[in-house]
Amino acid sequence: MTHSPAWHARIDADGAVGSGFLIADRTVLTCAHVATGDRASVVFPGAPGLGRLPARVVLRGHTWAGGDRDPGDLAVLELDRPPGLAPAAFAPLDAPYASPTPKLVAYGFPYGYDEEGVQSELRATSRQLIRDEWAQLAGWRGYGQETDHGFSGAAVMLEDTGAVAGMVVSHDPVSHTSRMIPARILARHWAPLADLVPTPGYPTEEKRRLRELVARAGFPGSHGFPDPHSSPDSHSSHGSPASHGASGSPALVGALGRLLRAAAGPLGVEPPPGEPGSLWEAVWYLLSEAGRPEPGALPLAELTVRLAGLVGDETLGTELRDWSRAHRARHDPAPVAPHDGSHAAVGIMSHAPRVPYATEYAVRQAAPYTSAPYATAPYEAPHTSAPHATAPSVAVVPGPAVEMPPVSSSPRRWSPILVEIKRSGADRGALLVGVSAYRDGGRRLVGEERLPEREVRAWVLDRIDDAFAEIDTEGRELIAFALPRAWLNKPVDQWTARKGMSTPLGCVAPVVVMDHDRRANKRLQFRLKKMWDVLDRQPGSAVYGVNCAGTARPEWLTVQLQDVAGPVGLTRPPKGPRDRLHTAVLDAPAPIVLWPRTGCTDGAACGGSCRGAAFLNALADQLSVLPPGDLPERIFELRKSAFGHDGPEPHWAADLSFVWEDPRWFPDVPPLTRSPVG
């Protein structure tokens, strides 16, 4: 840089002399220990014609307690009139620690240089911070002008660009070193500075909007800090309780660390070692430490969605979710689908590699259709003299004699929405509820909240509406509920979207249910993926029925169903969360399970002519000729038919529970291969 910028300032306050620098039209930054009163005068030596400009102190760092070793030693001054000078620009956050080591320059006003000032040439000794607050500076050559009295508040700028890297706060005459608050830490203490400090990938307006939302959350972090782009009249007093976040949301107290870890950890971002001191600190940590936002690695989108469930303000929650959605749209745009129709080229399934046909499962074809009712054809059990050694009645249910279509090379493309409900460990009366959308193989959190059971339905349906803005319009929407086993029989497909409207969710989009316990079991997830490698190659879906008598040995049923590649039909609902029959089927694991929520419940053999047997026969008629991947769409059509049915008897599919779990459509969030924290 060939000329000295005019934004360097001398600060006179209550007889003390220090330095400062102009960062916006009327805003000057200096040290809190320089401007200890309410007023100060500012002189710009590079523009002597301006004379002395009066200024008022609008805030000091909220953690500064008056000592020379207290963190947050910064003050913001508001000039009574604009000087008409170009403000300082900030350097990239890691610029002072580059290699080769850059020369840094500070402009101060020590004794004897009160009017014109003097420069000090410096270098950063390490990128490691002292007490996570100060960077240590040394003389560029080991000798020369030191940053003693009169340098406090001086901008530390890169000589070659003139961009500001931090602010001088102290000097040690014994070690001949100085301390600088880096720009990264200045912005942590004063949120509006984030608009000016470079954070690659985050436009200024995006950061400003996020900062405003954080301030409205009412938790320590905004501190009432004045915005350098706003008018002085809009600034709160530096001593007011509001400036310290006194009206904080109780839900956030003690939750910041968990909030930050939940948002950043799954994406490979190393969280800070301690609890963030404020909500803004958590947000700024992700802005400044998580690296450039990239598709699939957007921790701020995760954090704002989670924050929306904690703020207790419906309007603010909606705006936080809107910010998250816009942030994702900007940094994770929708993929452009090619028009060749090939399976490998489009959609989420392009992330699930195809493997050779697996031969370890026996694929059983549907038997020819007959007019006889469902008949039990038990498997042969190994010979043993032990009691109950015979296998339960499990058989292929006859379907219609329709020519099977060829196996499609392009399985149906879904645009999944996942609803997760599980018990809260912190509150036995509450549930942890989350809604996510999957797009291009990545998971996007839409909302997450701890709720009493009575509030779950309305909240979930609202978040499902929000999730439709995140999914890929090229695919068919699919709503999947991952539920605890005690909830698997709940009629979530019959939840209605709005008061006064009777259209159930299952008639709006395909709805399936998944077992939350299975999703948490890596072994069962592995087996389900292997099973779907087989199911993808099957032209039909032979229904395997378990008769009304059930089994006295559920563990043997689990073993038998390991060789079944197709839907399993049950004749009755579970009798409770530990129902042995349903547990045996789910633990096999059977990827597709169907049962009526009303049906044969006494466990007696019904001779093949009961309501449960009729249910199995109806399933076979409807599903046998369809590939397994298309069953959610067929169940959707059946539910619509049942909803419109007005006959004297209930439609057989009116209360149909449908477990359909293909883990490839609901992958875990993959961690980054390396932490982006520098």
Buried (B, 14 or more C-beta within 10 A) or exposed (E): EEEBBBBBBBBBBEEBBBBBBBBBEBBBBBBBBBBBEEEBBBBBBBBEEBEEBEBBBBBBBBBBEEEEEBBBBBBBBBBEEEBEBEBBBBBBBEBBBEEEEBBBBBBBBBEEBEEEBBBBBBBBEEEEBEEEBBBBBBBBEEEEBBBBBBBBBBBBBBBEBBBBBBBBBBBEEEEBBBBBBBBBBBBBBBBBBBBBBBBEBBEEEBBBBBBBBBBBBBBBBBBBBBBBEEEEEEBBEBEEEEBBBEEBBEBBEEBBBEBBBBBBBBBBBEBBEEBBBBBBBBBBBBBBBBBEBBBBBBBBBBBBBBBBBBBEBEEBBEBBBBBBBEBBEBBBEEBEBEEEEEBEEBBBBBEBEEEEEBEEBEBBBBBEBEEEBBBBEBBEBEEEEEEEEBBBBBBBBBBEEEEBEEEEEBBBBBBBBBBBBBBBEEEEEBBBBBBBBBBBBBBBBBBBBBBEEEEBBBBBBBBBEBBBBBBBEEBBBBBBBBBBBEBBBBBBBBBBBEEEEEEBBBBBBBBBBBBBBBBEBEEBBEBBBBBBBBBBBBBBBBBBBBBBBBBEBBEBBBEBBBEBBBBBBBBBBBEEEEBBBBBBBBBBBBBBBBBBBBBBEEEEEBEBEBBBBBBBBBBBBBBBBBBBBBBBBBBBEBBBBBBEEEEEEEBBBBBBBBBBBBBBBBBEBBEBEEBBBE
